[in-house]
Amino acid sequence: MSVLEKQFEQELIKNCELAQKECGYTSTRFLQTIEKFGGVKTAQEILRKGRLSDGFEKLQQAGRIELTMEASMIKRPYAELFTDDEVNTCYEVLCEHGYYE
């Protein structure tokens, strides 16, 4: 795992901790999947299945969409870990929900 991949994974975990602390949302399954497969592979698989990350709707309703996996994926430099299609999919979903990075 590259340094950048590790940083991305650490951000996902930190955001899950904040979501639990500040929004009362526990992302147990998402964290277990990250632990098993890594953050990048987990994100890619969620998108490949045409899904949003666990808790996306709850975090959006709580006004904390910046804590979602999708918001992390479009950030520089993490976007370079993903294909243009993956990043564009996240950007489109975030824009549809009123989030602009």
Backbone bond lengths (Angstrom), bond angles and torsions (degrees), N, CA, C in turn:
res aa  C-N    CA-C-N  psi(-1)  N-CA   C-N-CA  omega(-1)  CA-C   N-CA-C  phi
1 M - - - 1.464 - - 1.525 108.17 -
2 S 1.318 115.28 130.80 1.462 119.86 179.85 1.534 110.45 -73.62
3 V 1.311 115.30 165.89 1.468 121.14 177.33 1.525 110.08 -59.64
4 L 1.334 116.74 -42.56 1.466 120.94 -179.20 1.531 110.93 -64.75
5 E 1.327 116.85 -41.38 1.468 120.16 177.54 1.525 110.54 -62.14
6 K 1.326 116.47 -40.24 1.470 120.91 178.53 1.528 110.45 -65.03
7 Q 1.331 117.04 -41.17 1.467 120.67 178.73 1.528 110.76 -63.69
8 F 1.333 116.16 -41.47 1.469 120.52 178.17 1.529 109.55 -61.22
9 E 1.315 116.37 -47.02 1.464 120.64 179.84 1.525 110.92 -60.76
10 Q 1.324 116.87 -42.42 1.472 120.34 178.63 1.521 111.57 -63.42
11 E 1.331 117.23 -36.64 1.470 119.67 176.92 1.521 110.92 -65.29
12 L 1.338 116.58 -43.23 1.464 119.70 178.12 1.528 110.64 -58.32
13 I 1.318 116.80 -45.60 1.468 121.30 -179.00 1.524 110.39 -64.85
14 K 1.329 117.05 -43.86 1.468 121.00 178.66 1.529 110.47 -61.12
15 N 1.339 116.58 -41.55 1.463 120.17 179.23 1.528 111.58 -65.58
16 C 1.327 117.17 -36.17 1.464 120.36 176.23 1.522 110.68 -63.86
17 E 1.327 116.09 -40.73 1.467 120.38 178.02 1.524 111.09 -63.98
18 L 1.339 116.85 -42.26 1.471 120.61 177.04 1.522 111.47 -64.66
19 A 1.332 116.55 -40.14 1.468 120.78 179.51 1.520 110.71 -61.37
20 Q 1.318 115.99 -39.40 1.468 119.31 178.92 1.526 110.42 -69.53
21 K 1.312 116.50 -45.64 1.464 121.39 -176.99 1.529 112.61 -67.45
22 E 1.331 116.52 -43.86 1.458 120.60 -171.59 1.530 114.61 -97.14
23 C 1.334 116.54 -23.35 1.470 119.49 -175.44 1.525 112.83 -121.03
24 G 1.321 117.05 -6.35 1.460 120.50 -178.72 1.513 113.74 72.30
25 Y 1.350 117.47 17.55 1.457 120.64 -179.94 1.528 110.03 -100.57
26 T 1.316 116.36 121.75 1.460 122.19 178.77 1.522 108.78 -103.00
27 S 1.321 116.50 125.78 1.463 121.93 -175.88 1.526 111.13 -110.39
28 T 1.317 116.39 57.22 1.458 122.32 -175.41 1.518 112.81 -57.43
29 R 1.304 117.74 -50.67 1.468 120.81 -176.76 1.529 111.22 -64.00
30 F 1.317 117.26 -42.04 1.462 121.94 178.74 1.529 110.37 -61.00
31 L 1.321 116.98 -45.43 1.462 121.02 179.24 1.529 111.95 -65.03
32 Q 1.322 116.84 -38.54 1.466 120.11 177.52 1.522 110.65 -63.99
33 T 1.313 116.85 -39.79 1.461 121.04 179.33 1.527 110.74 -66.92
34 I 1.325 117.01 -41.06 1.470 120.79 176.75 1.528 109.74 -61.10
35 E 1.323 116.54 -44.21 1.462 120.84 -179.82 1.535 111.15 -60.95
36 K 1.309 116.17 -38.29 1.463 120.94 -176.54 1.530 112.97 -78.56
37 F 1.344 117.32 -43.20 1.465 121.12 -171.77 1.528 115.11 -114.27
38 G 1.334 116.89 -12.78 1.460 120.66 -175.67 1.516 111.05 93.96
39 G 1.321 116.00 157.84 1.460 121.37 -175.63 1.516 114.04 -66.59
40 V 1.322 117.04 -42.61 1.463 120.24 -176.97 1.526 110.79 -66.58
41 K 1.317 117.30 -48.72 1.471 120.58 -179.24 1.526 110.82 -64.03
42 T 1.323 116.99 -37.70 1.462 120.68 177.73 1.533 110.26 -61.75
43 A 1.322 116.41 -47.75 1.465 120.92 -179.81 1.530 110.77 -61.69
44 Q 1.320 116.74 -44.62 1.461 120.63 -179.72 1.527 111.42 -62.71
45 E 1.304 117.42 -40.16 1.468 120.94 -178.99 1.530 111.19 -68.16
46 I 1.323 117.13 -40.26 1.467 120.45 177.65 1.528 109.95 -60.04
47 L 1.324 116.34 -45.96 1.464 119.98 179.96 1.522 111.39 -68.07
48 R 1.332 117.22 -39.06 1.464 120.75 179.74 1.524 110.96 -59.04
49 K 1.326 115.70 -34.36 1.467 120.91 179.35 1.533 111.89 -81.04
50 G 1.331 117.38 -1.62 1.465 120.92 178.78 1.513 113.04 73.15
51 R 1.325 116.36 27.18 1.473 120.95 -178.34 1.522 110.79 -108.33
52 L 1.311 114.23 167.91 1.458 121.42 168.24 1.519 107.25 -98.78
53 S 1.316 116.46 160.06 1.462 119.76 179.29 1.527 110.44 -63.26
54 D 1.324 114.88 152.77 1.462 120.77 176.06 1.521 108.33 -56.09
55 G 1.282 116.62 132.75 1.454 121.30 176.49 1.517 115.29 85.06
56 F 1.329 117.90 -0.08 1.473 119.76 -178.58 1.522 110.44 -53.74
57 E 1.321 116.17 -50.91 1.473 120.18 -177.32 1.526 111.59 -62.36
58 K 1.334 116.67 -43.71 1.469 119.37 -179.18 1.520 111.32 -64.70
59 L 1.322 116.84 -41.18 1.461 119.57 179.21 1.525 111.01 -68.72
60 Q 1.303 117.09 -36.47 1.463 120.60 177.36 1.529 109.81 -64.61
61 Q 1.329 116.69 -43.91 1.464 120.86 179.08 1.525 111.69 -64.72
62 A 1.340 116.00 -30.22 1.469 120.85 179.53 1.529 111.90 -83.21
63 G 1.339 116.58 -0.68 1.459 120.00 -179.21 1.509 113.12 75.05
64 R 1.323 117.06 23.50 1.468 121.18 -177.96 1.526 111.61 -124.94
65 I 1.309 116.29 43.32 1.468 121.60 -178.11 1.536 111.82 -61.07
66 E 1.341 116.59 -21.87 1.466 120.02 178.60 1.531 112.70 -66.35
67 L 1.333 116.45 -12.18 1.467 120.53 178.49 1.527 112.72 -89.23
68 T 1.321 117.85 -2.42 1.461 120.40 -177.23 1.528 111.24 -77.43
69 M 1.314 114.91 156.51 1.459 121.79 175.27 1.527 109.87 -56.73
70 E 1.336 116.15 -41.35 1.460 121.02 -177.37 1.528 111.51 -61.21
71 A 1.332 116.97 -40.15 1.468 120.63 178.87 1.525 110.54 -66.29
72 S 1.312 117.48 -36.97 1.469 120.25 177.42 1.521 111.41 -67.85
73 M 1.317 116.42 -36.88 1.470 120.27 -176.49 1.521 113.22 -65.11
74 I 1.325 118.12 -29.87 1.470 118.91 -177.16 1.525 112.37 -87.92
75 K 1.309 117.81 -6.25 1.465 121.03 179.95 1.518 111.02 -72.22
76 R 1.319 113.92 147.01 1.455 118.58 169.43 1.512 106.51 -81.10
77 P 1.275 122.13 140.76 1.459 127.98 0.19 1.532 114.14 -92.11
78 Y 1.338 117.81 5.10 1.469 120.09 -174.20 1.524 113.00 -62.55
79 A 1.316 117.75 -28.96 1.462 120.54 -178.23 1.527 112.00 -56.72
80 E 1.321 117.05 -27.98 1.470 119.01 -179.29 1.531 112.63 -70.54
81 L 1.317 117.78 -11.31 1.466 121.64 176.65 1.525 111.94 -77.94
82 F 1.334 116.61 -11.18 1.452 121.79 -172.12 1.523 110.66 -125.08
83 T 1.329 115.22 163.07 1.465 119.73 176.69 1.532 109.12 -72.57
84 D 1.328 115.07 162.16 1.462 119.47 176.49 1.533 110.63 -59.24
85 D 1.325 116.59 -39.29 1.465 120.13 179.38 1.525 111.58 -62.26
86 E 1.327 116.87 -41.77 1.467 120.30 179.68 1.522 110.82 -64.17
87 V 1.318 116.43 -45.40 1.470 120.61 179.78 1.529 110.29 -65.57
88 N 1.320 117.08 -43.51 1.468 120.55 179.71 1.522 111.72 -63.22
89 T 1.330 117.36 -38.54 1.465 120.73 177.16 1.525 110.02 -59.98
90 C 1.328 116.33 -46.07 1.468 120.03 179.13 1.521 111.21 -63.62
91 Y 1.313 116.30 -44.03 1.463 120.35 -179.48 1.524 110.86 -60.71
92 E 1.326 116.69 -43.79 1.463 120.73 179.65 1.533 111.34 -62.22
93 V 1.319 116.50 -44.44 1.472 120.51 179.49 1.527 110.26 -63.14
94 L 1.307 116.27 -43.74 1.466 119.94 179.82 1.527 111.10 -64.01
95 C 1.315 116.68 -42.03 1.473 120.15 178.10 1.523 111.27 -63.21
96 E 1.332 116.46 -40.74 1.467 120.89 178.14 1.529 111.52 -60.31
97 H 1.321 116.43 -27.19 1.456 121.53 -179.21 1.519 112.97 -101.71
98 G 1.337 116.38 14.15 1.456 120.84 172.31 1.506 116.07 83.15
99 Y 1.324 117.42 17.22 1.477 120.46 -179.79 1.517 109.17 -107.17
100 Y 1.312 115.51 129.46 1.472 120.54 177.56 1.498 108.12 -127.67
101 E 1.322 116.68 122.37 1.476 122.88 -179.02 1.505 109.82 -80.22
